[in-house]
Amino acid sequence: MINELDTVALLIDRPDLNLRKGEMGTVVDVLGKGEAFQVEFVDDEGYTYGFETFAPGELLKLHHRAKAA
């Protein structure tokens, strides 16, 4: 299940938005009961370069595991 603030990767190209498969973004809103997700894409300087709504099948939730210090 994808939740708000999850990191996701695109599973599709969206040339109309200058977004390519594999780009990572952050879910900023879950619409309905997970029927769609608003995702923000930010560059290394912190500027938003993409913000769009995607269907669940267009996104892959990424999992992070913290390493012990």
TORBA-554597 format. One record per atom (N, C-alpha, C, CB): chain; atom name; x, y, z. Coordinates in nm, 3 decimals. Glycine has a CB too. Example, Ala and Ser with C-alpha at 12.3 -4.5 7.8 and 13.67 -1.06 7.14 Angstrom:
2
+-------+------+---------+---------+---------+
| kette | atom |      xx |      yy |      zz |
+-------+------+---------+---------+---------+
|     A |    N |   1.319 |  -0.569 |   0.780 |
|     A |   CA |   1.230 |  -0.450 |   0.780 |
|     A |    C |   1.320 |  -0.330 |   0.780 |
|     A |   CB |   1.131 |  -0.447 |   0.905 |
|     A |    N |   1.285 |  -0.225 |   0.708 |
|     A |   CA |   1.367 |  -0.106 |   0.714 |
|     A |    C |   1.290 |   0.003 |   0.787 |
|     A |   CB |   1.408 |  -0.060 |   0.572 |
+-------+------+---------+---------+---------+
This chain:
69
+-------+------+---------+---------+---------+
| kette | atom |      xx |      yy |      zz |
+-------+------+---------+---------+---------+
|     A |    N |   0.084 |  -0.118 |   0.000 |
|     A |   CA |   0.000 |   0.000 |   0.000 |
|     A |    C |   0.089 |   0.125 |   0.000 |
|     A |   CB |  -0.096 |   0.000 |   0.122 |
|     A |    N |   0.054 |   0.220 |  -0.082 |
|     A |   CA |   0.126 |   0.347 |  -0.089 |
|     A |    C |   0.057 |   0.447 |   0.003 |
|     A |   CB |   0.132 |   0.401 |  -0.237 |
|     A |    N |   0.139 |   0.516 |   0.084 |
|     A |   CA |   0.087 |   0.613 |   0.180 |
|     A |    C |   0.149 |   0.750 |   0.156 |
|     A |   CB |   0.114 |   0.567 |   0.323 |
|     A |    N |   0.088 |   0.850 |   0.217 |
|     A |   CA |   0.142 |   0.986 |   0.212 |
|     A |    C |   0.285 |   0.986 |   0.266 |
|     A |   CB |   0.053 |   1.084 |   0.293 |
|     A |    N |   0.372 |   1.060 |   0.200 |
|     A |   CA |   0.514 |   1.077 |   0.230 |
|     A |    C |   0.602 |   0.959 |   0.191 |
|     A |   CB |   0.531 |   1.104 |   0.375 |
|     A |    N |   0.545 |   0.856 |   0.128 |
|     A |   CA |   0.625 |   0.746 |   0.075 |
|     A |    C |   0.706 |   0.795 |  -0.045 |
|     A |   CB |   0.536 |   0.626 |   0.035 |
|     A |    N |   0.823 |   0.735 |  -0.062 |
|     A |   CA |   0.903 |   0.759 |  -0.180 |
|     A |    C |   0.863 |   0.656 |  -0.284 |
|     A |   CB |   1.057 |   0.751 |  -0.149 |
|     A |    N |   0.838 |   0.703 |  -0.407 |
|     A |   CA |   0.794 |   0.616 |  -0.515 |
|     A |    C |   0.879 |   0.639 |  -0.638 |
|     A |   CB |   0.645 |   0.638 |  -0.547 |
|     A |    N |   0.879 |   0.542 |  -0.728 |
|     A |   CA |   0.945 |   0.555 |  -0.857 |
|     A |    C |   0.840 |   0.538 |  -0.966 |
|     A |   CB |   1.061 |   0.451 |  -0.873 |
|     A |    N |   0.858 |   0.610 |  -1.075 |
|     A |   CA |   0.766 |   0.597 |  -1.188 |
|     A |    C |   0.790 |   0.468 |  -1.262 |
|     A |   CB |   0.781 |   0.716 |  -1.283 |
|     A |    N |   0.684 |   0.400 |  -1.299 |
|     A |   CA |   0.693 |   0.278 |  -1.379 |
|     A |    C |   0.667 |   0.306 |  -1.527 |
|     A |   CB |   0.594 |   0.174 |  -1.327 |
|     A |    N |   0.640 |   0.432 |  -1.559 |
|     A |   CA |   0.606 |   0.471 |  -1.696 |
|     A |    C |   0.681 |   0.598 |  -1.734 |
|     A |   CB |   0.454 |   0.491 |  -1.713 |
|     A |    N |   0.694 |   0.621 |  -1.863 |
|     A |   CA |   0.743 |   0.749 |  -1.912 |
|     A |    C |   0.625 |   0.844 |  -1.926 |
|     A |   CB |   0.818 |   0.734 |  -2.049 |
|     A |    N |   0.645 |   0.970 |  -1.890 |
|     A |   CA |   0.545 |   1.074 |  -1.911 |
|     A |    C |   0.611 |   1.191 |  -1.983 |
|     A |   CB |   0.481 |   1.120 |  -1.775 |
|     A |    N |   0.637 |   1.176 |  -2.114 |
|     A |   CA |   0.707 |   1.281 |  -2.189 |
|     A |    C |   0.634 |   1.414 |  -2.187 |
|     A |   CB |   0.727 |   1.237 |  -2.332 |
|     A |    N |   0.501 |   1.411 |  -2.172 |
|     A |   CA |   0.424 |   1.535 |  -2.165 |
|     A |    C |   0.459 |   1.616 |  -2.041 |
|     A |   CB |   0.274 |   1.504 |  -2.167 |
|     A |    N |   0.514 |   1.550 |  -1.940 |
|     A |   CA |   0.552 |   1.616 |  -1.815 |
|     A |    C |   0.704 |   1.622 |  -1.796 |
|     A |   CB |   0.488 |   1.545 |  -1.697 |
|     A |    N |   0.778 |   1.575 |  -1.896 |
|     A |   CA |   0.925 |   1.564 |  -1.887 |
|     A |    C |   0.966 |   1.473 |  -1.772 |
|     A |   CB |   0.988 |   1.702 |  -1.870 |
|     A |    N |   0.890 |   1.368 |  -1.748 |
|     A |   CA |   0.920 |   1.269 |  -1.645 |
|     A |    C |   0.945 |   1.135 |  -1.713 |
|     A |   CB |   0.804 |   1.259 |  -1.540 |
|     A |    N |   1.048 |   1.065 |  -1.664 |
|     A |   CA |   1.085 |   0.938 |  -1.725 |
|     A |    C |   1.073 |   0.824 |  -1.624 |
|     A |   CB |   1.227 |   0.944 |  -1.780 |
|     A |    N |   1.051 |   0.705 |  -1.677 |
|     A |   CA |   1.045 |   0.584 |  -1.596 |
|     A |    C |   1.168 |   0.578 |  -1.505 |
|     A |   CB |   1.036 |   0.457 |  -1.685 |
|     A |    N |   1.146 |   0.548 |  -1.377 |
|     A |   CA |   1.255 |   0.537 |  -1.281 |
|     A |    C |   1.277 |   0.661 |  -1.196 |
|     A |   CB |   1.380 |   0.505 |  -1.352 |
|     A |    N |   1.221 |   0.775 |  -1.238 |
|     A |   CA |   1.238 |   0.896 |  -1.156 |
|     A |    C |   1.166 |   0.878 |  -1.023 |
|     A |   CB |   1.185 |   1.022 |  -1.229 |
|     A |    N |   1.228 |   0.931 |  -0.917 |
|     A |   CA |   1.174 |   0.916 |  -0.783 |
|     A |    C |   1.105 |   1.044 |  -0.737 |
|     A |   CB |   1.285 |   0.878 |  -0.684 |
|     A |    N |   0.996 |   1.027 |  -0.664 |
|     A |   CA |   0.922 |   1.139 |  -0.609 |
|     A |    C |   0.864 |   1.102 |  -0.474 |
|     A |   CB |   0.812 |   1.183 |  -0.704 |
|     A |    N |   0.795 |   1.199 |  -0.415 |
|     A |   CA |   0.733 |   1.180 |  -0.284 |
|     A |    C |   0.582 |   1.197 |  -0.297 |
|     A |   CB |   0.789 |   1.280 |  -0.180 |
|     A |    N |   0.507 |   1.104 |  -0.239 |
|     A |   CA |   0.362 |   1.114 |  -0.238 |
|     A |    C |   0.322 |   1.224 |  -0.141 |
|     A |   CB |   0.296 |   0.976 |  -0.199 |
|     A |    N |   0.250 |   1.324 |  -0.190 |
|     A |   CA |   0.207 |   1.434 |  -0.104 |
|     A |    C |   0.059 |   1.427 |  -0.070 |
|     A |   CB |   0.238 |   1.567 |  -0.170 |
|     A |    N |  -0.016 |   1.343 |  -0.142 |
|     A |   CA |  -0.158 |   1.327 |  -0.111 |
|     A |    C |  -0.207 |   1.195 |  -0.167 |
|     A |   CB |  -0.240 |   1.445 |  -0.167 |
|     A |    N |  -0.290 |   1.127 |  -0.091 |
|     A |   CA |  -0.357 |   1.005 |  -0.134 |
|     A |    C |  -0.501 |   1.043 |  -0.164 |
|     A |   CB |  -0.347 |   0.889 |  -0.026 |
|     A |    N |  -0.545 |   1.016 |  -0.285 |
|     A |   CA |  -0.680 |   1.053 |  -0.326 |
|     A |    C |  -0.774 |   0.934 |  -0.311 |
|     A |   CB |  -0.681 |   1.104 |  -0.471 |
|     A |    N |  -0.890 |   0.961 |  -0.253 |
|     A |   CA |  -0.986 |   0.855 |  -0.227 |
|     A |    C |  -0.927 |   0.754 |  -0.131 |
|     A |   CB |  -1.029 |   0.787 |  -0.358 |
|     A |    N |  -0.950 |   0.629 |  -0.160 |
|     A |   CA |  -0.896 |   0.520 |  -0.078 |
|     A |    C |  -0.778 |   0.456 |  -0.151 |
|     A |   CB |  -1.004 |   0.414 |  -0.045 |
|     A |    N |  -0.693 |   0.541 |  -0.207 |
|     A |   CA |  -0.577 |   0.491 |  -0.279 |
|     A |    C |  -0.601 |   0.472 |  -0.427 |
|     A |   CB |  -0.533 |   0.363 |  -0.220 |
|     A |    N |  -0.705 |   0.538 |  -0.483 |
|     A |   CA |  -0.732 |   0.528 |  -0.626 |
|     A |    C |  -0.632 |   0.607 |  -0.709 |
|     A |   CB |  -0.873 |   0.576 |  -0.655 |
|     A |    N |  -0.571 |   0.709 |  -0.647 |
|     A |   CA |  -0.472 |   0.792 |  -0.716 |
|     A |    C |  -0.383 |   0.860 |  -0.612 |
|     A |   CB |  -0.542 |   0.898 |  -0.808 |
|     A |    N |  -0.267 |   0.908 |  -0.660 |
|     A |   CA |  -0.169 |   0.969 |  -0.571 |
|     A |    C |  -0.110 |   1.093 |  -0.636 |
|     A |   CB |  -0.058 |   0.869 |  -0.536 |
|     A |    N |  -0.101 |   1.201 |  -0.560 |
|     A |   CA |  -0.032 |   1.320 |  -0.608 |
|     A |    C |   0.113 |   1.307 |  -0.566 |
|     A |   CB |  -0.097 |   1.451 |  -0.551 |
|     A |    N |   0.204 |   1.321 |  -0.664 |
|     A |   CA |   0.345 |   1.299 |  -0.641 |
|     A |    C |   0.423 |   1.424 |  -0.681 |
|     A |   CB |   0.395 |   1.176 |  -0.718 |
|     A |    N |   0.517 |   1.462 |  -0.594 |
|     A |   CA |   0.605 |   1.577 |  -0.620 |
|     A |    C |   0.745 |   1.525 |  -0.651 |
|     A |   CB |   0.606 |   1.675 |  -0.499 |
|     A |    N |   0.806 |   1.583 |  -0.754 |
|     A |   CA |   0.943 |   1.550 |  -0.794 |
|     A |    C |   1.029 |   1.672 |  -0.770 |
|     A |   CB |   0.950 |   1.504 |  -0.943 |
|     A |    N |   1.139 |   1.654 |  -0.695 |
|     A |   CA |   1.224 |   1.765 |  -0.652 |
|     A |    C |   1.368 |   1.738 |  -0.697 |
|     A |   CB |   1.217 |   1.785 |  -0.498 |
|     A |    N |   1.438 |   1.843 |  -0.744 |
|     A |   CA |   1.577 |   1.827 |  -0.787 |
|     A |    C |   1.671 |   1.837 |  -0.666 |
|     A |   CB |   1.615 |   1.933 |  -0.894 |
|     A |    N |   1.801 |   1.825 |  -0.692 |
|     A |   CA |   1.901 |   1.825 |  -0.584 |
|     A |    C |   1.909 |   1.956 |  -0.507 |
|     A |   CB |   2.036 |   1.793 |  -0.641 |
|     A |    N |   1.861 |   2.065 |  -0.567 |
|     A |   CA |   1.861 |   2.195 |  -0.498 |
|     A |    C |   1.731 |   2.221 |  -0.423 |
|     A |   CB |   1.886 |   2.306 |  -0.599 |
|     A |    N |   1.637 |   2.126 |  -0.431 |
|     A |   CA |   1.511 |   2.141 |  -0.359 |
|     A |    C |   1.400 |   2.207 |  -0.437 |
|     A |   CB |   1.535 |   2.217 |  -0.238 |
|     A |    N |   1.419 |   2.226 |  -0.568 |
|     A |   CA |   1.316 |   2.287 |  -0.651 |
|     A |    C |   1.226 |   2.181 |  -0.712 |
|     A |   CB |   1.380 |   2.372 |  -0.762 |
|     A |    N |   1.096 |   2.205 |  -0.705 |
|     A |   CA |   0.999 |   2.114 |  -0.764 |
|     A |    C |   1.005 |   2.126 |  -0.916 |
|     A |   CB |   0.857 |   2.143 |  -0.711 |
|     A |    N |   1.023 |   2.013 |  -0.983 |
|     A |   CA |   1.023 |   2.013 |  -1.129 |
|     A |    C |   0.908 |   1.932 |  -1.187 |
|     A |   CB |   1.155 |   1.959 |  -1.182 |
|     A |    N |   0.830 |   1.870 |  -1.098 |
|     A |   CA |   0.714 |   1.796 |  -1.143 |
|     A |    C |   0.616 |   1.775 |  -1.029 |
|     A |   CB |   0.755 |   1.663 |  -1.202 |
|     A |    N |   0.488 |   1.783 |  -1.062 |
|     A |   CA |   0.382 |   1.758 |  -0.964 |
|     A |    C |   0.263 |   1.707 |  -1.043 |
|     A |   CB |   0.346 |   1.888 |  -0.879 |
|     A |    N |   0.225 |   1.583 |  -1.019 |
|     A |   CA |   0.119 |   1.525 |  -1.101 |
|     A |    C |   0.047 |   1.416 |  -1.024 |
|     A |   CB |   0.177 |   1.468 |  -1.233 |
|     A |    N |  -0.070 |   1.378 |  -1.072 |
|     A |   CA |  -0.150 |   1.271 |  -1.015 |
|     A |    C |  -0.128 |   1.144 |  -1.096 |
|     A |   CB |  -0.300 |   1.309 |  -1.011 |
|     A |    N |  -0.107 |   1.032 |  -1.025 |
|     A |   CA |  -0.080 |   0.904 |  -1.088 |
|     A |    C |  -0.170 |   0.795 |  -1.032 |
|     A |   CB |   0.066 |   0.865 |  -1.071 |
|     A |    N |  -0.199 |   0.697 |  -1.114 |
|     A |   CA |  -0.272 |   0.578 |  -1.072 |
|     A |    C |  -0.176 |   0.483 |  -0.999 |
|     A |   CB |  -0.339 |   0.506 |  -1.194 |
|     A |    N |  -0.227 |   0.395 |  -0.914 |
|     A |   CA |  -0.140 |   0.303 |  -0.840 |
|     A |    C |  -0.048 |   0.220 |  -0.930 |
|     A |   CB |  -0.225 |   0.211 |  -0.756 |
|     A |    N |  -0.095 |   0.176 |  -1.043 |
|     A |   CA |  -0.017 |   0.093 |  -1.133 |
|     A |    C |   0.096 |   0.166 |  -1.204 |
|     A |   CB |  -0.105 |   0.034 |  -1.234 |
|     A |    N |   0.102 |   0.297 |  -1.189 |
|     A |   CA |   0.207 |   0.377 |  -1.251 |
|     A |    C |   0.323 |   0.404 |  -1.157 |
|     A |   CB |   0.151 |   0.508 |  -1.300 |
|     A |    N |   0.310 |   0.356 |  -1.032 |
|     A |   CA |   0.410 |   0.386 |  -0.928 |
|     A |    C |   0.459 |   0.260 |  -0.860 |
|     A |   CB |   0.352 |   0.482 |  -0.824 |
|     A |    N |   0.583 |   0.265 |  -0.815 |
|     A |   CA |   0.642 |   0.158 |  -0.735 |
|     A |    C |   0.688 |   0.219 |  -0.603 |
|     A |   CB |   0.760 |   0.088 |  -0.810 |
|     A |    N |   0.636 |   0.167 |  -0.492 |
|     A |   CA |   0.678 |   0.215 |  -0.360 |
|     A |    C |   0.820 |   0.166 |  -0.333 |
|     A |   CB |   0.581 |   0.165 |  -0.248 |
|     A |    N |   0.906 |   0.258 |  -0.290 |
|     A |   CA |   1.044 |   0.223 |  -0.259 |
|     A |    C |   1.058 |   0.205 |  -0.108 |
|     A |   CB |   1.143 |   0.331 |  -0.311 |
|     A |    N |   1.137 |   0.106 |  -0.069 |
|     A |   CA |   1.158 |   0.076 |   0.072 |
|     A |    C |   1.302 |   0.109 |   0.108 |
|     A |   CB |   1.125 |  -0.074 |   0.103 |
|     A |    N |   1.321 |   0.170 |   0.222 |
|     A |   CA |   1.453 |   0.207 |   0.271 |
|     A |    C |   1.480 |   0.132 |   0.399 |
|     A |   CB |   1.465 |   0.358 |   0.291 |
|     A |    N |   1.600 |   0.082 |   0.411 |
|     A |   CA |   1.638 |   0.013 |   0.534 |
|     A |    C |   1.759 |   0.087 |   0.592 |
|     A |   CB |   1.671 |  -0.141 |   0.508 |
|     A |    N |   1.745 |   0.130 |   0.716 |
|     A |   CA |   1.854 |   0.201 |   0.782 |
|     A |    C |   1.966 |   0.104 |   0.817 |
|     A |   CB |   1.803 |   0.273 |   0.910 |
|     A |    N |   2.090 |   0.148 |   0.798 |
|     A |   CA |   2.205 |   0.067 |   0.835 |
|     A |    C |   2.248 |   0.102 |   0.977 |
|     A |   CB |   2.322 |   0.088 |   0.736 |
|     A |    N |   2.294 |   0.003 |   1.049 |
|     A |   CA |   2.343 |   0.027 |   1.185 |
|     A |    C |   2.469 |   0.110 |   1.181 |
|     A |   CB |   2.369 |  -0.105 |   1.258 |
|     A |    N |   2.484 |   0.199 |   1.277 |
|     A |   CA |   2.602 |   0.286 |   1.282 |
|     A |    C |   2.721 |   0.214 |   1.337 |
|     A |   CB |   2.574 |   0.408 |   1.366 |
+-------+------+---------+---------+---------+
